[in-house]
Amino acid sequence: MKTNKIILKEKYIILISSFIACISMFAIERFIAPSYLIKSSIKLVVFSLPIFLYIKMFGFRSIRNQFSNLKFSKLKFIFIFAICVYFFIIILFFLLRDYIDLDVIRSNLLAKENITAMNFIYVSLYISFVNSFLEELFFRGFMFLSLTKSGSRRFAYLISSLVFSLYHVAIISAWFNIWIFIFIIAGLMFVGYIFNYITEKLDSFLASWIVHIFANLAINTIGFMMLGIINII
């Protein structure tokens, strides 16, 4: 049984290492701005280090168990919800597209990220499946569930959702006007809460990962439209 001293130490390790990881990625995004391939490789290392540190200090059990906690009987509901999320994002985009500077996003993808119509299919697959897995493992499997199991449930909901939202600030800050930007940040925080809720109820980050996959598939569908691969807009 964990003592209060160990629990407090666990919280500090989770919080400090998570903040360092996110601030590092924010700085890399804002001030170095490498290509998407290089940035993804750096992110893999930066997000993995806090998890390895946690495992080294407190054991692998709490994270390992999440791979077996997700029951097959719950998958039908998760997939139905995930499909609804996909269409919700697509519909929301069409409702708000007049307030979004599509040229800025397109030029950002082409120039800053070195993403083109030729390589976007590979990037989209990475974003949908690999990047979403890494983010859910980090924000939910590591940060949220570890804090929750240490007795900080409300704090875990708040801090993991807030950090998840703010982490994306550097990526999207130049894409929208200020009001859409604020709306998206608030929306991302709400999404973080939903992902946390799904993870908590099923005691596995794999549940929120499935939903995250479909959310990213929707965003990538919009990306295909903006790059002219799908001619709808």
MODELLER restraints for C-alpha pairs under 7 A, 6 or more apart:
rsr = mdl.restraints
at = mdl.atoms
rsr.add(forms.Gaussian(group=physical.xy_distance, feature=features.Distance(at['CA:7:A'], at['CA:150:A']), mean=5.92, stdev=0.5))
rsr.add(forms.Gaussian(group=physical.xy_distance, feature=features.Distance(at['CA:11:A'], at['CA:147:A']), mean=6.34, stdev=0.5))
rsr.add(forms.Gaussian(group=physical.xy_distance, feature=features.Distance(at['CA:14:A'], at['CA:143:A']), mean=6.32, stdev=0.5))
rsr.add(forms.Gaussian(group=physical.xy_distance, feature=features.Distance(at['CA:17:A'], at['CA:50:A']), mean=5.34, stdev=0.5))
rsr.add(forms.Gaussian(group=physical.xy_distance, feature=features.Distance(at['CA:18:A'], at['CA:50:A']), mean=6.53, stdev=0.5))
rsr.add(forms.Gaussian(group=physical.xy_distance, feature=features.Distance(at['CA:21:A'], at['CA:46:A']), mean=5.67, stdev=0.5))
rsr.add(forms.Gaussian(group=physical.xy_distance, feature=features.Distance(at['CA:21:A'], at['CA:47:A']), mean=6.07, stdev=0.5))
rsr.add(forms.Gaussian(group=physical.xy_distance, feature=features.Distance(at['CA:22:A'], at['CA:167:A']), mean=6.12, stdev=0.5))
rsr.add(forms.Gaussian(group=physical.xy_distance, feature=features.Distance(at['CA:25:A'], at['CA:43:A']), mean=6.79, stdev=0.5))
rsr.add(forms.Gaussian(group=physical.xy_distance, feature=features.Distance(at['CA:26:A'], at['CA:167:A']), mean=6.68, stdev=0.5))
rsr.add(forms.Gaussian(group=physical.xy_distance, feature=features.Distance(at['CA:26:A'], at['CA:170:A']), mean=5.90, stdev=0.5))
rsr.add(forms.Gaussian(group=physical.xy_distance, feature=features.Distance(at['CA:29:A'], at['CA:170:A']), mean=6.23, stdev=0.5))
rsr.add(forms.Gaussian(group=physical.xy_distance, feature=features.Distance(at['CA:29:A'], at['CA:171:A']), mean=6.98, stdev=0.5))
rsr.add(forms.Gaussian(group=physical.xy_distance, feature=features.Distance(at['CA:30:A'], at['CA:170:A']), mean=6.10, stdev=0.5))
rsr.add(forms.Gaussian(group=physical.xy_distance, feature=features.Distance(at['CA:35:A'], at['CA:112:A']), mean=6.64, stdev=0.5))
rsr.add(forms.Gaussian(group=physical.xy_distance, feature=features.Distance(at['CA:35:A'], at['CA:113:A']), mean=4.75, stdev=0.5))
rsr.add(forms.Gaussian(group=physical.xy_distance, feature=features.Distance(at['CA:35:A'], at['CA:114:A']), mean=5.78, stdev=0.5))
rsr.add(forms.Gaussian(group=physical.xy_distance, feature=features.Distance(at['CA:36:A'], at['CA:113:A']), mean=4.99, stdev=0.5))
rsr.add(forms.Gaussian(group=physical.xy_distance, feature=features.Distance(at['CA:36:A'], at['CA:114:A']), mean=6.73, stdev=0.5))
rsr.add(forms.Gaussian(group=physical.xy_distance, feature=features.Distance(at['CA:47:A'], at['CA:138:A']), mean=6.51, stdev=0.5))
rsr.add(forms.Gaussian(group=physical.xy_distance, feature=features.Distance(at['CA:51:A'], at['CA:142:A']), mean=6.60, stdev=0.5))
rsr.add(forms.Gaussian(group=physical.xy_distance, feature=features.Distance(at['CA:63:A'], at['CA:141:A']), mean=6.40, stdev=0.5))
rsr.add(forms.Gaussian(group=physical.xy_distance, feature=features.Distance(at['CA:63:A'], at['CA:142:A']), mean=6.94, stdev=0.5))
rsr.add(forms.Gaussian(group=physical.xy_distance, feature=features.Distance(at['CA:66:A'], at['CA:203:A']), mean=6.36, stdev=0.5))
rsr.add(forms.Gaussian(group=physical.xy_distance, feature=features.Distance(at['CA:66:A'], at['CA:204:A']), mean=4.39, stdev=0.5))
rsr.add(forms.Gaussian(group=physical.xy_distance, feature=features.Distance(at['CA:66:A'], at['CA:205:A']), mean=6.61, stdev=0.5))
rsr.add(forms.Gaussian(group=physical.xy_distance, feature=features.Distance(at['CA:67:A'], at['CA:204:A']), mean=6.76, stdev=0.5))
rsr.add(forms.Gaussian(group=physical.xy_distance, feature=features.Distance(at['CA:69:A'], at['CA:203:A']), mean=6.17, stdev=0.5))
rsr.add(forms.Gaussian(group=physical.xy_distance, feature=features.Distance(at['CA:69:A'], at['CA:204:A']), mean=5.92, stdev=0.5))
rsr.add(forms.Gaussian(group=physical.xy_distance, feature=features.Distance(at['CA:70:A'], at['CA:202:A']), mean=6.12, stdev=0.5))
rsr.add(forms.Gaussian(group=physical.xy_distance, feature=features.Distance(at['CA:70:A'], at['CA:204:A']), mean=5.90, stdev=0.5))
rsr.add(forms.Gaussian(group=physical.xy_distance, feature=features.Distance(at['CA:70:A'], at['CA:207:A']), mean=6.88, stdev=0.5))
rsr.add(forms.Gaussian(group=physical.xy_distance, feature=features.Distance(at['CA:78:A'], at['CA:207:A']), mean=6.83, stdev=0.5))
rsr.add(forms.Gaussian(group=physical.xy_distance, feature=features.Distance(at['CA:82:A'], at['CA:210:A']), mean=6.88, stdev=0.5))
rsr.add(forms.Gaussian(group=physical.xy_distance, feature=features.Distance(at['CA:82:A'], at['CA:211:A']), mean=4.52, stdev=0.5))
rsr.add(forms.Gaussian(group=physical.xy_distance, feature=features.Distance(at['CA:82:A'], at['CA:214:A']), mean=5.68, stdev=0.5))
rsr.add(forms.Gaussian(group=physical.xy_distance, feature=features.Distance(at['CA:83:A'], at['CA:214:A']), mean=6.55, stdev=0.5))
rsr.add(forms.Gaussian(group=physical.xy_distance, feature=features.Distance(at['CA:85:A'], at['CA:214:A']), mean=6.96, stdev=0.5))
rsr.add(forms.Gaussian(group=physical.xy_distance, feature=features.Distance(at['CA:85:A'], at['CA:215:A']), mean=6.18, stdev=0.5))
rsr.add(forms.Gaussian(group=physical.xy_distance, feature=features.Distance(at['CA:86:A'], at['CA:214:A']), mean=5.47, stdev=0.5))
rsr.add(forms.Gaussian(group=physical.xy_distance, feature=features.Distance(at['CA:86:A'], at['CA:215:A']), mean=5.35, stdev=0.5))
rsr.add(forms.Gaussian(group=physical.xy_distance, feature=features.Distance(at['CA:86:A'], at['CA:218:A']), mean=5.11, stdev=0.5))
rsr.add(forms.Gaussian(group=physical.xy_distance, feature=features.Distance(at['CA:89:A'], at['CA:218:A']), mean=6.24, stdev=0.5))
rsr.add(forms.Gaussian(group=physical.xy_distance, feature=features.Distance(at['CA:90:A'], at['CA:218:A']), mean=6.11, stdev=0.5))
rsr.add(forms.Gaussian(group=physical.xy_distance, feature=features.Distance(at['CA:100:A'], at['CA:176:A']), mean=5.51, stdev=0.5))
rsr.add(forms.Gaussian(group=physical.xy_distance, feature=features.Distance(at['CA:101:A'], at['CA:175:A']), mean=6.44, stdev=0.5))
rsr.add(forms.Gaussian(group=physical.xy_distance, feature=features.Distance(at['CA:101:A'], at['CA:176:A']), mean=6.17, stdev=0.5))
rsr.add(forms.Gaussian(group=physical.xy_distance, feature=features.Distance(at['CA:104:A'], at['CA:175:A']), mean=6.04, stdev=0.5))
rsr.add(forms.Gaussian(group=physical.xy_distance, feature=features.Distance(at['CA:105:A'], at['CA:175:A']), mean=5.50, stdev=0.5))
rsr.add(forms.Gaussian(group=physical.xy_distance, feature=features.Distance(at['CA:106:A'], at['CA:226:A']), mean=6.48, stdev=0.5))
rsr.add(forms.Gaussian(group=physical.xy_distance, feature=features.Distance(at['CA:106:A'], at['CA:227:A']), mean=6.74, stdev=0.5))
rsr.add(forms.Gaussian(group=physical.xy_distance, feature=features.Distance(at['CA:109:A'], at['CA:115:A']), mean=5.24, stdev=0.5))
rsr.add(forms.Gaussian(group=physical.xy_distance, feature=features.Distance(at['CA:110:A'], at['CA:116:A']), mean=5.64, stdev=0.5))
rsr.add(forms.Gaussian(group=physical.xy_distance, feature=features.Distance(at['CA:117:A'], at['CA:227:A']), mean=6.01, stdev=0.5))
rsr.add(forms.Gaussian(group=physical.xy_distance, feature=features.Distance(at['CA:117:A'], at['CA:229:A']), mean=6.69, stdev=0.5))
rsr.add(forms.Gaussian(group=physical.xy_distance, feature=features.Distance(at['CA:124:A'], at['CA:220:A']), mean=5.83, stdev=0.5))
rsr.add(forms.Gaussian(group=physical.xy_distance, feature=features.Distance(at['CA:127:A'], at['CA:216:A']), mean=6.76, stdev=0.5))
rsr.add(forms.Gaussian(group=physical.xy_distance, feature=features.Distance(at['CA:128:A'], at['CA:213:A']), mean=4.95, stdev=0.5))
rsr.add(forms.Gaussian(group=physical.xy_distance, feature=features.Distance(at['CA:128:A'], at['CA:216:A']), mean=5.05, stdev=0.5))
rsr.add(forms.Gaussian(group=physical.xy_distance, feature=features.Distance(at['CA:128:A'], at['CA:217:A']), mean=5.74, stdev=0.5))
rsr.add(forms.Gaussian(group=physical.xy_distance, feature=features.Distance(at['CA:129:A'], at['CA:213:A']), mean=5.93, stdev=0.5))
rsr.add(forms.Gaussian(group=physical.xy_distance, feature=features.Distance(at['CA:132:A'], at['CA:209:A']), mean=6.37, stdev=0.5))
rsr.add(forms.Gaussian(group=physical.xy_distance, feature=features.Distance(at['CA:132:A'], at['CA:212:A']), mean=6.01, stdev=0.5))
rsr.add(forms.Gaussian(group=physical.xy_distance, feature=features.Distance(at['CA:132:A'], at['CA:213:A']), mean=6.14, stdev=0.5))
rsr.add(forms.Gaussian(group=physical.xy_distance, feature=features.Distance(at['CA:133:A'], at['CA:209:A']), mean=5.89, stdev=0.5))
rsr.add(forms.Gaussian(group=physical.xy_distance, feature=features.Distance(at['CA:136:A'], at['CA:205:A']), mean=6.00, stdev=0.5))
rsr.add(forms.Gaussian(group=physical.xy_distance, feature=features.Distance(at['CA:136:A'], at['CA:208:A']), mean=6.89, stdev=0.5))
rsr.add(forms.Gaussian(group=physical.xy_distance, feature=features.Distance(at['CA:136:A'], at['CA:209:A']), mean=5.74, stdev=0.5))
rsr.add(forms.Gaussian(group=physical.xy_distance, feature=features.Distance(at['CA:137:A'], at['CA:205:A']), mean=6.23, stdev=0.5))
rsr.add(forms.Gaussian(group=physical.xy_distance, feature=features.Distance(at['CA:139:A'], at['CA:160:A']), mean=6.14, stdev=0.5))
rsr.add(forms.Gaussian(group=physical.xy_distance, feature=features.Distance(at['CA:139:A'], at['CA:164:A']), mean=6.73, stdev=0.5))
rsr.add(forms.Gaussian(group=physical.xy_distance, feature=features.Distance(at['CA:140:A'], at['CA:196:A']), mean=6.32, stdev=0.5))
rsr.add(forms.Gaussian(group=physical.xy_distance, feature=features.Distance(at['CA:140:A'], at['CA:199:A']), mean=6.86, stdev=0.5))
rsr.add(forms.Gaussian(group=physical.xy_distance, feature=features.Distance(at['CA:140:A'], at['CA:205:A']), mean=5.67, stdev=0.5))
rsr.add(forms.Gaussian(group=physical.xy_distance, feature=features.Distance(at['CA:141:A'], at['CA:204:A']), mean=6.79, stdev=0.5))
rsr.add(forms.Gaussian(group=physical.xy_distance, feature=features.Distance(at['CA:141:A'], at['CA:205:A']), mean=4.91, stdev=0.5))
rsr.add(forms.Gaussian(group=physical.xy_distance, feature=features.Distance(at['CA:143:A'], at['CA:160:A']), mean=6.45, stdev=0.5))
rsr.add(forms.Gaussian(group=physical.xy_distance, feature=features.Distance(at['CA:144:A'], at['CA:156:A']), mean=5.24, stdev=0.5))
rsr.add(forms.Gaussian(group=physical.xy_distance, feature=features.Distance(at['CA:144:A'], at['CA:157:A']), mean=6.73, stdev=0.5))
rsr.add(forms.Gaussian(group=physical.xy_distance, feature=features.Distance(at['CA:144:A'], at['CA:160:A']), mean=5.79, stdev=0.5))
rsr.add(forms.Gaussian(group=physical.xy_distance, feature=features.Distance(at['CA:144:A'], at['CA:196:A']), mean=6.91, stdev=0.5))
rsr.add(forms.Gaussian(group=physical.xy_distance, feature=features.Distance(at['CA:147:A'], at['CA:153:A']), mean=6.76, stdev=0.5))
rsr.add(forms.Gaussian(group=physical.xy_distance, feature=features.Distance(at['CA:147:A'], at['CA:156:A']), mean=5.46, stdev=0.5))
rsr.add(forms.Gaussian(group=physical.xy_distance, feature=features.Distance(at['CA:148:A'], at['CA:156:A']), mean=5.75, stdev=0.5))
rsr.add(forms.Gaussian(group=physical.xy_distance, feature=features.Distance(at['CA:157:A'], at['CA:193:A']), mean=6.30, stdev=0.5))
rsr.add(forms.Gaussian(group=physical.xy_distance, feature=features.Distance(at['CA:157:A'], at['CA:196:A']), mean=6.59, stdev=0.5))
rsr.add(forms.Gaussian(group=physical.xy_distance, feature=features.Distance(at['CA:161:A'], at['CA:189:A']), mean=5.06, stdev=0.5))
rsr.add(forms.Gaussian(group=physical.xy_distance, feature=features.Distance(at['CA:161:A'], at['CA:192:A']), mean=4.38, stdev=0.5))
rsr.add(forms.Gaussian(group=physical.xy_distance, feature=features.Distance(at['CA:161:A'], at['CA:193:A']), mean=5.75, stdev=0.5))
rsr.add(forms.Gaussian(group=physical.xy_distance, feature=features.Distance(at['CA:162:A'], at['CA:189:A']), mean=5.71, stdev=0.5))
rsr.add(forms.Gaussian(group=physical.xy_distance, feature=features.Distance(at['CA:164:A'], at['CA:189:A']), mean=6.95, stdev=0.5))
rsr.add(forms.Gaussian(group=physical.xy_distance, feature=features.Distance(at['CA:164:A'], at['CA:192:A']), mean=6.50, stdev=0.5))
rsr.add(forms.Gaussian(group=physical.xy_distance, feature=features.Distance(at['CA:165:A'], at['CA:185:A']), mean=5.82, stdev=0.5))
rsr.add(forms.Gaussian(group=physical.xy_distance, feature=features.Distance(at['CA:165:A'], at['CA:188:A']), mean=5.03, stdev=0.5))
rsr.add(forms.Gaussian(group=physical.xy_distance, feature=features.Distance(at['CA:165:A'], at['CA:189:A']), mean=5.04, stdev=0.5))
rsr.add(forms.Gaussian(group=physical.xy_distance, feature=features.Distance(at['CA:173:A'], at['CA:181:A']), mean=6.91, stdev=0.5))
rsr.add(forms.Gaussian(group=physical.xy_distance, feature=features.Distance(at['CA:195:A'], at['CA:208:A']), mean=5.18, stdev=0.5))
rsr.add(forms.Gaussian(group=physical.xy_distance, feature=features.Distance(at['CA:198:A'], at['CA:207:A']), mean=6.48, stdev=0.5))
rsr.add(forms.Gaussian(group=physical.xy_distance, feature=features.Distance(at['CA:198:A'], at['CA:208:A']), mean=5.93, stdev=0.5))
rsr.add(forms.Gaussian(group=physical.xy_distance, feature=features.Distance(at['CA:199:A'], at['CA:205:A']), mean=5.09, stdev=0.5))
rsr.add(forms.Gaussian(group=physical.xy_distance, feature=features.Distance(at['CA:199:A'], at['CA:207:A']), mean=6.03, stdev=0.5))
rsr.add(forms.Gaussian(group=physical.xy_distance, feature=features.Distance(at['CA:199:A'], at['CA:208:A']), mean=5.79, stdev=0.5))
rsr.add(forms.Gaussian(group=physical.xy_distance, feature=features.Distance(at['CA:224:A'], at['CA:230:A']), mean=5.47, stdev=0.5))
rsr.add(forms.Gaussian(group=physical.xy_distance, feature=features.Distance(at['CA:225:A'], at['CA:231:A']), mean=5.92, stdev=0.5))
rsr.add(forms.Gaussian(group=physical.xy_distance, feature=features.Distance(at['CA:225:A'], at['CA:232:A']), mean=6.29, stdev=0.5))
rsr.add(forms.Gaussian(group=physical.xy_distance, feature=features.Distance(at['CA:225:A'], at['CA:233:A']), mean=6.31, stdev=0.5))
